[in-house]
Amino acid sequence: MYYFIILIDCNSIIVHLYYSITLSHHAILSKSDRERNFFTEFKGYSQHYLTMTVYVTRKVHFNAAHRMHNPAWADEKNKAVFGLCNNPNWHGHNYELEVTVCGEPDPDTGYVVDLGKLKDIIEDRVLQKMDHKNLNLDVDFMEGIIPSTENIATAIWQQLVDHIPSGRLFAVKLYETPRNFAEVRG
């Protein structure tokens, strides 16, 4: 009898061929007993080789102003490339930020990461520095960076990646508008 079992996790696909030779003692076992023996053996295999990855996301919002402007370019080129986003008097967005952490749930708590702690980290490392601020002028970790959605999401990733208390930072997704967003994964 052959059993093909495909185990899938986020990092790999494992194909395991289980071959059971019908021995004389198997012949006297009922089908349900043979299946129970197989799954008992398989359970030990799965616990050893298969890990479950769970993704937990915290969603927050902040408001900020910015100007898309490359200081190395002439004003005409900035206007041509960035259009209305190059307004010298700035413009603002109501940003939505999703921070996703992945890992295995802690057996004692069931948490991949304590969402209360994650909320506090996002508040301290991102929101207090960015909410109701000018991203070009007021945010230290954006200094010298053109504040495109892509660059802001990358800068937020860098603010968070070394401060996640459990699991690992999987994604930072930043919505500039409901239809325009950037996602950084690592």
DRENPA-3360 file (N, C-alpha, C; in nm, 2 decimals, always signed):
BEGIN
1 = MYYFIILI = +0.08/-0.12/+0.00/+0.00/+0.00/+0.00/+0.09/+0.12/+0.00 ~ +0.06/+0.22/-0.08/+0.14/+0.35/-0.09/+0.05/+0.46/-0.04 ~ +0.11/+0.55/+0.04/+0.05/+0.67/+0.08/+0.14/+0.79/+0.03 ~ +0.08/+0.88/-0.03/+0.15/+1.00/-0.07/+0.10/+1.12/+0.02 ~ +0.19/+1.18/+0.09/+0.15/+1.29/+0.18/+0.23/+1.41/+0.14 ~ +0.16/+1.52/+0.12/+0.22/+1.65/+0.09/+0.21/+1.74/+0.21 ~ +0.32/+1.78/+0.26/+0.32/+1.87/+0.37/+0.37/+2.01/+0.32 ~ +0.29/+2.11/+0.35/+0.33/+2.24/+0.30/+0.34/+2.34/+0.41;
9 = DCNSIIVH = +0.45/+2.41/+0.42/+0.45/+2.53/+0.51/+0.50/+2.64/+0.43 ~ +0.53/+2.76/+0.49/+0.56/+2.88/+0.42/+0.69/+2.87/+0.35 ~ +0.78/+2.78/+0.39/+0.92/+2.78/+0.34/+0.95/+2.67/+0.24 ~ +0.87/+2.56/+0.25/+0.91/+2.45/+0.16/+0.80/+2.36/+0.14 ~ +0.81/+2.27/+0.05/+0.72/+2.16/+0.02/+0.79/+2.03/+0.04 ~ +0.74/+1.95/+0.12/+0.80/+1.82/+0.15/+0.71/+1.71/+0.10 ~ +0.76/+1.63/+0.02/+0.68/+1.52/-0.03/+0.74/+1.39/+0.03 ~ +0.65/+1.32/+0.10/+0.69/+1.20/+0.17/+0.62/+1.08/+0.12;
17 = LYYSITLS = +0.69/+0.98/+0.07/+0.63/+0.86/+0.03/+0.63/+0.76/+0.14 ~ +0.52/+0.72/+0.18/+0.51/+0.62/+0.29/+0.47/+0.49/+0.23 ~ +0.56/+0.39/+0.25/+0.54/+0.26/+0.19/+0.51/+0.16/+0.30 ~ +0.40/+0.10/+0.30/+0.37/+0.00/+0.40/+0.36/-0.14/+0.33 ~ +0.45/-0.23/+0.38/+0.45/-0.36/+0.33/+0.34/-0.44/+0.40 ~ +0.25/-0.50/+0.33/+0.15/-0.58/+0.39/+0.21/-0.71/+0.44 ~ +0.23/-0.71/+0.57/+0.29/-0.83/+0.64/+0.17/-0.92/+0.69 ~ +0.20/-1.03/+0.73/+0.10/-1.12/+0.78/+0.01/-1.06/+0.89;
25 = HHAILSKS = +0.08/-0.99/+0.98/+0.00/-0.93/+1.09/-0.09/-0.82/+1.04 ~ -0.05/-0.74/+0.94/-0.13/-0.64/+0.88/-0.26/-0.70/+0.82 ~ -0.24/-0.82/+0.77/-0.35/-0.88/+0.70/-0.47/-0.91/+0.79 ~ -0.44/-0.93/+0.92/-0.55/-0.96/+1.01/-0.61/-0.83/+1.07 ~ -0.54/-0.71/+1.05/-0.60/-0.59/+1.10/-0.71/-0.54/+1.01 ~ -0.80/-0.48/+1.07/-0.91/-0.41/+0.99/-0.85/-0.29/+0.92 ~ -0.93/-0.24/+0.82/-0.88/-0.12/+0.75/-0.86/+0.00/+0.84 ~ -0.96/+0.02/+0.94/-0.95/+0.13/+1.03/-0.82/+0.12/+1.12;
33 = DRERNFFT = -0.79/-0.01/+1.16/-0.67/-0.03/+1.24/-0.54/+0.00/+1.17 ~ -0.54/-0.04/+1.04/-0.42/-0.01/+0.95/-0.41/+0.14/+0.94 ~ -0.52/+0.21/+0.91/-0.52/+0.36/+0.90/-0.47/+0.42/+1.03 ~ -0.52/+0.38/+1.14/-0.48/+0.43/+1.27/-0.33/+0.41/+1.30 ~ -0.28/+0.29/+1.26/-0.14/+0.27/+1.28/-0.06/+0.37/+1.19 ~ -0.10/+0.39/+1.07/-0.03/+0.48/+0.98/-0.03/+0.62/+1.03 ~ -0.15/+0.67/+1.07/-0.16/+0.81/+1.12/-0.09/+0.83/+1.25 ~ -0.08/+0.72/+1.34/+0.00/+0.73/+1.46/+0.15/+0.75/+1.42;
41 = EFKGYSQH = +0.20/+0.67/+1.33/+0.34/+0.69/+1.28/+0.35/+0.82/+1.22 ~ +0.26/+0.87/+1.14/+0.27/+0.99/+1.06/+0.27/+1.11/+1.16 ~ +0.19/+1.10/+1.27/+0.19/+1.22/+1.37/+0.32/+1.25/+1.42 ~ +0.40/+1.15/+1.45/+0.54/+1.18/+1.49/+0.62/+1.25/+1.39 ~ +0.60/+1.20/+1.26/+0.67/+1.26/+1.15/+0.63/+1.41/+1.13 ~ +0.50/+1.44/+1.14/+0.46/+1.57/+1.12/+0.50/+1.67/+1.22 ~ +0.51/+1.62/+1.35/+0.55/+1.71/+1.46/+0.70/+1.74/+1.44 ~ +0.77/+1.65/+1.38/+0.92/+1.68/+1.36/+0.95/+1.77/+1.24;
49 = YLTMTVYV = +0.87/+1.75/+1.13/+0.91/+1.82/+1.01/+0.82/+1.93/+0.97 ~ +0.70/+1.94/+1.02/+0.60/+2.04/+0.98/+0.58/+2.14/+1.09 ~ +0.61/+2.26/+1.06/+0.59/+2.37/+1.15/+0.48/+2.46/+1.09 ~ +0.40/+2.51/+1.17/+0.29/+2.60/+1.13/+0.34/+2.75/+1.14 ~ +0.32/+2.82/+1.04/+0.35/+2.97/+1.05/+0.22/+3.04/+1.05 ~ +0.21/+3.13/+1.15/+0.09/+3.21/+1.17/+0.12/+3.36/+1.15 ~ +0.04/+3.43/+1.08/+0.06/+3.57/+1.05/-0.04/+3.66/+1.12 ~ +0.01/+3.75/+1.20/-0.07/+3.84/+1.28/-0.04/+3.98/+1.24;
57 = TRKVHFNA = -0.15/+4.06/+1.21/-0.14/+4.19/+1.16/-0.21/+4.29/+1.25 ~ -0.14/+4.40/+1.28/-0.19/+4.52/+1.35/-0.21/+4.63/+1.25 ~ -0.33/+4.69/+1.25/-0.36/+4.80/+1.16/-0.37/+4.93/+1.24 ~ -0.31/+5.04/+1.19/-0.32/+5.17/+1.25/-0.33/+5.27/+1.14 ~ -0.35/+5.40/+1.18/-0.35/+5.50/+1.08/-0.28/+5.63/+1.14 ~ -0.24/+5.71/+1.05/-0.18/+5.84/+1.08/-0.20/+5.94/+0.97 ~ -0.19/+6.06/+1.00/-0.20/+6.17/+0.90/-0.07/+6.24/+0.89 ~ -0.03/+6.27/+0.77/+0.10/+6.34/+0.75/+0.10/+6.42/+0.62;
65 = AHRMHNPA = +0.18/+6.52/+0.61/+0.20/+6.60/+0.49/+0.34/+6.56/+0.43 ~ +0.35/+6.58/+0.30/+0.48/+6.57/+0.24/+0.48/+6.64/+0.10 ~ +0.60/+6.64/+0.05/+0.62/+6.69/-0.09/+0.71/+6.60/-0.16 ~ +0.67/+6.56/-0.28/+0.76/+6.48/-0.36/+0.85/+6.57/-0.44 ~ +0.98/+6.57/-0.40/+1.08/+6.67/-0.46/+1.22/+6.61/-0.45 ~ +1.28/+6.61/-0.56/+1.42/+6.56/-0.56/+1.51/+6.69/-0.57 ~ +1.58/+6.72/-0.47/+1.66/+6.84/-0.47/+1.77/+6.85/-0.57 ~ +1.81/+6.73/-0.63/+1.91/+6.73/-0.73/+1.86/+6.77/-0.87;
73 = WADEKNKA = +1.73/+6.78/-0.88/+1.67/+6.82/-1.01/+1.62/+6.96/-1.01 ~ +1.61/+7.02/-1.13/+1.55/+7.15/-1.15/+1.41/+7.15/-1.12 ~ +1.35/+7.26/-1.08/+1.21/+7.27/-1.05/+1.12/+7.22/-1.16 ~ +1.16/+7.24/-1.29/+1.08/+7.20/-1.40/+1.07/+7.05/-1.41 ~ +1.19/+6.98/-1.38/+1.19/+6.84/-1.39/+1.10/+6.78/-1.27 ~ +1.11/+6.84/-1.15/+1.03/+6.79/-1.04/+0.89/+6.80/-1.07 ~ +0.84/+6.92/-1.13/+0.70/+6.94/-1.16/+0.66/+6.83/-1.27 ~ +0.75/+6.81/-1.37/+0.71/+6.71/-1.47/+0.70/+6.57/-1.42;
81 = VFGLCNNP = +0.79/+6.53/-1.33/+0.79/+6.39/-1.28/+0.68/+6.37/-1.17 ~ +0.67/+6.47/-1.08/+0.59/+6.45/-0.96/+0.45/+6.52/-0.97 ~ +0.43/+6.60/-1.07/+0.30/+6.67/-1.09/+0.25/+6.74/-0.96 ~ +0.12/+6.72/-0.93/+0.06/+6.79/-0.81/+0.13/+6.76/-0.68 ~ +0.19/+6.64/-0.68/+0.26/+6.60/-0.55/+0.39/+6.68/-0.52 ~ +0.43/+6.76/-0.62/+0.54/+6.85/-0.60/+0.50/+6.99/-0.55 ~ +0.38/+7.01/-0.51/+0.33/+7.14/-0.46/+0.43/+7.19/-0.35 ~ +0.48/+7.31/-0.37/+0.58/+7.37/-0.27/+0.51/+7.39/-0.13;
89 = NWHGHNYE = +0.38/+7.39/-0.13/+0.31/+7.42/+0.00/+0.26/+7.28/+0.06 ~ +0.31/+7.17/+0.01/+0.29/+7.04/+0.06/+0.15/+6.99/+0.03 ~ +0.12/+6.87/+0.06/-0.01/+6.81/+0.05/-0.01/+6.69/+0.15 ~ -0.13/+6.65/+0.19/-0.14/+6.55/+0.30/-0.21/+6.42/+0.26 ~ -0.20/+6.32/+0.34/-0.26/+6.19/+0.33/-0.31/+6.14/+0.46 ~ -0.41/+6.06/+0.46/-0.46/+5.98/+0.57/-0.41/+5.84/+0.55 ~ -0.29/+5.81/+0.60/-0.22/+5.68/+0.58/-0.28/+5.57/+0.66 ~ -0.29/+5.45/+0.61/-0.33/+5.33/+0.68/-0.20/+5.24/+0.68;
97 = LEVTVCGE = -0.16/+5.19/+0.79/-0.04/+5.11/+0.81/-0.08/+4.97/+0.86 ~ -0.04/+4.87/+0.80/-0.05/+4.73/+0.85/+0.09/+4.67/+0.87 ~ +0.11/+4.62/+0.99/+0.23/+4.56/+1.03/+0.20/+4.41/+1.06 ~ +0.27/+4.32/+0.99/+0.25/+4.18/+1.00/+0.37/+4.11/+1.06 ~ +0.34/+4.03/+1.16/+0.45/+3.95/+1.23/+0.41/+3.81/+1.21 ~ +0.51/+3.72/+1.18/+0.48/+3.58/+1.16/+0.57/+3.50/+1.25 ~ +0.52/+3.38/+1.28/+0.60/+3.28/+1.36/+0.50/+3.17/+1.41 ~ +0.55/+3.10/+1.50/+0.47/+2.99/+1.57/+0.42/+3.05/+1.70;
105 = PDPDTGYV = +0.29/+3.02/+1.72/+0.23/+3.06/+1.85/+0.30/+3.00/+1.97 ~ +0.32/+3.08/+2.07/+0.38/+3.04/+2.19/+0.29/+2.94/+2.26 ~ +0.34/+2.82/+2.30/+0.25/+2.73/+2.36/+0.18/+2.77/+2.49 ~ +0.24/+2.87/+2.56/+0.19/+2.91/+2.69/+0.08/+3.02/+2.67 ~ +0.10/+3.10/+2.57/+0.00/+3.21/+2.55/-0.09/+3.20/+2.43 ~ -0.04/+3.12/+2.33/-0.11/+3.11/+2.20/-0.08/+3.23/+2.11 ~ +0.00/+3.32/+2.15/+0.04/+3.44/+2.07/+0.16/+3.41/+1.99 ~ +0.16/+3.47/+1.86/+0.29/+3.48/+1.79/+0.36/+3.60/+1.85;
113 = VDLGKLKD = +0.28/+3.71/+1.87/+0.34/+3.83/+1.93/+0.22/+3.89/+2.01 ~ +0.25/+3.94/+2.12/+0.15/+4.01/+2.21/+0.11/+4.14/+2.13 ~ -0.01/+4.15/+2.09/-0.06/+4.26/+2.01/-0.06/+4.39/+2.09 ~ -0.07/+4.39/+2.22/-0.06/+4.51/+2.30/+0.09/+4.56/+2.29 ~ +0.18/+4.47/+2.30/+0.32/+4.51/+2.29/+0.35/+4.56/+2.15 ~ +0.30/+4.50/+2.05/+0.32/+4.54/+1.91/+0.26/+4.68/+1.89 ~ +0.14/+4.70/+1.94/+0.08/+4.83/+1.93/+0.17/+4.94/+2.00 ~ +0.22/+4.91/+2.11/+0.31/+5.01/+2.18/+0.44/+5.04/+2.10;
121 = IIEDRVLQ = +0.49/+4.94/+2.04/+0.62/+4.95/+1.96/+0.58/+5.04/+1.84 ~ +0.47/+5.01/+1.77/+0.44/+5.09/+1.65/+0.41/+5.24/+1.70 ~ +0.34/+5.26/+1.81/+0.31/+5.39/+1.86/+0.44/+5.47/+1.89 ~ +0.54/+5.40/+1.96/+0.66/+5.47/+2.00/+0.76/+5.49/+1.88 ~ +0.77/+5.39/+1.79/+0.87/+5.40/+1.69/+0.83/+5.46/+1.56 ~ +0.69/+5.47/+1.54/+0.64/+5.52/+1.41/+0.54/+5.64/+1.44 ~ +0.43/+5.61/+1.50/+0.32/+5.70/+1.51/+0.35/+5.83/+1.58 ~ +0.42/+5.83/+1.69/+0.46/+5.95/+1.76/+0.55/+6.04/+1.67;
129 = KMDHKNLN = +0.63/+5.98/+1.59/+0.72/+6.05/+1.50/+0.66/+6.10/+1.37 ~ +0.55/+6.03/+1.33/+0.49/+6.07/+1.19/+0.36/+6.13/+1.20 ~ +0.27/+6.10/+1.29/+0.14/+6.15/+1.29/+0.13/+6.30/+1.30 ~ +0.06/+6.36/+1.21/+0.04/+6.51/+1.20/+0.17/+6.58/+1.19 ~ +0.26/+6.52/+1.11/+0.39/+6.58/+1.09/+0.41/+6.60/+0.94 ~ +0.51/+6.68/+0.91/+0.56/+6.69/+0.77/+0.67/+6.59/+0.75 ~ +0.65/+6.50/+0.67/+0.75/+6.39/+0.65/+0.89/+6.44/+0.60 ~ +0.88/+6.55/+0.52/+1.01/+6.60/+0.47/+1.09/+6.68/+0.58;
137 = LDVDFMEG = +1.02/+6.74/+0.67/+1.09/+6.83/+0.77/+1.10/+6.78/+0.91 ~ +1.00/+6.70/+0.95/+0.98/+6.67/+1.10/+1.02/+6.53/+1.14 ~ +1.05/+6.44/+1.05/+1.07/+6.30/+1.09/+1.21/+6.27/+1.06 ~ +1.28/+6.24/+1.18/+1.43/+6.22/+1.17/+1.47/+6.10/+1.08 ~ +1.39/+5.99/+1.08/+1.43/+5.88/+1.00/+1.40/+5.89/+0.85 ~ +1.33/+6.00/+0.82/+1.30/+6.03/+0.68/+1.39/+6.14/+0.62 ~ +1.48/+6.19/+0.70/+1.57/+6.30/+0.65/+1.65/+6.26/+0.53 ~ +1.64/+6.34/+0.42/+1.71/+6.32/+0.30/+1.65/+6.21/+0.21;
145 = IIPSTENI = +1.53/+6.16/+0.24/+1.47/+6.06/+0.17/+1.34/+6.12/+0.10 ~ +1.33/+6.09/-0.03/+1.21/+6.14/-0.10/+1.09/+6.05/-0.04 ~ +0.99/+6.12/+0.01/+0.88/+6.05/+0.08/+0.78/+5.98/-0.01 ~ +0.82/+5.90/-0.10/+0.72/+5.82/-0.17/+0.67/+5.71/-0.08 ~ +0.56/+5.65/-0.12/+0.50/+5.55/-0.03/+0.60/+5.43/-0.02 ~ +0.67/+5.40/-0.12/+0.77/+5.29/-0.11/+0.88/+5.32/-0.01 ~ +0.93/+5.45/-0.02/+1.04/+5.49/+0.08/+0.99/+5.50/+0.22 ~ +0.86/+5.55/+0.24/+0.81/+5.56/+0.37/+0.79/+5.42/+0.43;
153 = ATAIWQQL = +0.73/+5.33/+0.35/+0.71/+5.19/+0.40/+0.85/+5.12/+0.44 ~ +0.95/+5.15/+0.36/+1.08/+5.09/+0.39/+1.14/+5.15/+0.51 ~ +1.12/+5.28/+0.53/+1.18/+5.35/+0.65/+1.10/+5.30/+0.78 ~ +0.97/+5.27/+0.77/+0.90/+5.22/+0.88/+0.95/+5.08/+0.91 ~ +0.97/+5.00/+0.81/+1.03/+4.86/+0.83/+1.15/+4.87/+0.91 ~ +1.24/+4.96/+0.87/+1.37/+4.98/+0.94/+1.35/+5.02/+1.09 ~ +1.25/+5.10/+1.11/+1.22/+5.14/+1.25/+1.17/+5.03/+1.34 ~ +1.11/+4.93/+1.28/+1.04/+4.82/+1.35/+1.12/+4.69/+1.36;
161 = VDHIPSGR = +1.20/+4.66/+1.26/+1.25/+4.52/+1.24/+1.33/+4.47/+1.36 ~ +1.41/+4.55/+1.42/+1.49/+4.50/+1.53/+1.42/+4.51/+1.67 ~ +1.29/+4.55/+1.67/+1.22/+4.58/+1.80/+1.10/+4.48/+1.82 ~ +1.08/+4.39/+1.73/+0.97/+4.29/+1.74/+1.01/+4.19/+1.85 ~ +0.93/+4.18/+1.96/+0.97/+4.10/+2.07/+0.96/+3.95/+2.05 ~ +0.87/+3.90/+1.96/+0.87/+3.76/+1.93/+0.81/+3.74/+1.79 ~ +0.83/+3.63/+1.73/+0.81/+3.61/+1.59/+0.91/+3.69/+1.51 ~ +0.87/+3.72/+1.39/+0.96/+3.81/+1.31/+0.88/+3.90/+1.22;
169 = LFAVKLYE = +0.93/+4.01/+1.19/+0.85/+4.11/+1.11/+0.85/+4.05/+0.97 ~ +0.72/+4.03/+0.92/+0.70/+3.98/+0.79/+0.67/+4.08/+0.68 ~ +0.59/+4.18/+0.72/+0.55/+4.28/+0.62/+0.51/+4.41/+0.68 ~ +0.54/+4.52/+0.61/+0.48/+4.65/+0.64/+0.41/+4.69/+0.51 ~ +0.28/+4.72/+0.53/+0.20/+4.76/+0.41/+0.15/+4.90/+0.45 ~ +0.17/+5.00/+0.36/+0.13/+5.13/+0.38/+0.04/+5.18/+0.27 ~ -0.08/+5.22/+0.31/-0.18/+5.27/+0.21/-0.17/+5.42/+0.21 ~ -0.13/+5.48/+0.10/-0.14/+5.63/+0.09/-0.28/+5.67/+0.06;
177 = TPRNFAEV = -0.35/+5.59/-0.03/-0.49/+5.61/-0.06/-0.55/+5.47/-0.06 ~ -0.68/+5.46/-0.06/-0.74/+5.32/-0.07/-0.69/+5.24/-0.19 ~ -0.65/+5.31/-0.29/-0.61/+5.24/-0.41/-0.46/+5.23/-0.44 ~ -0.38/+5.31/-0.36/-0.23/+5.31/-0.38/-0.16/+5.27/-0.25 ~ -0.08/+5.17/-0.26/-0.01/+5.12/-0.14/+0.12/+5.06/-0.18 ~ +0.21/+5.05/-0.08/+0.34/+4.98/-0.10/+0.35/+4.88/+0.01 ~ +0.41/+4.76/-0.02/+0.44/+4.66/+0.08/+0.58/+4.62/+0.08 ~ +0.64/+4.62/+0.20/+0.78/+4.57/+0.22/+0.77/+4.44/+0.29;
185 = RG = +0.84/+4.34/+0.24/+0.85/+4.21/+0.31/+0.99/+4.17/+0.33 ~ +1.01/+4.09/+0.43/+1.15/+4.05/+0.46/+1.16/+3.92/+0.52;
% end
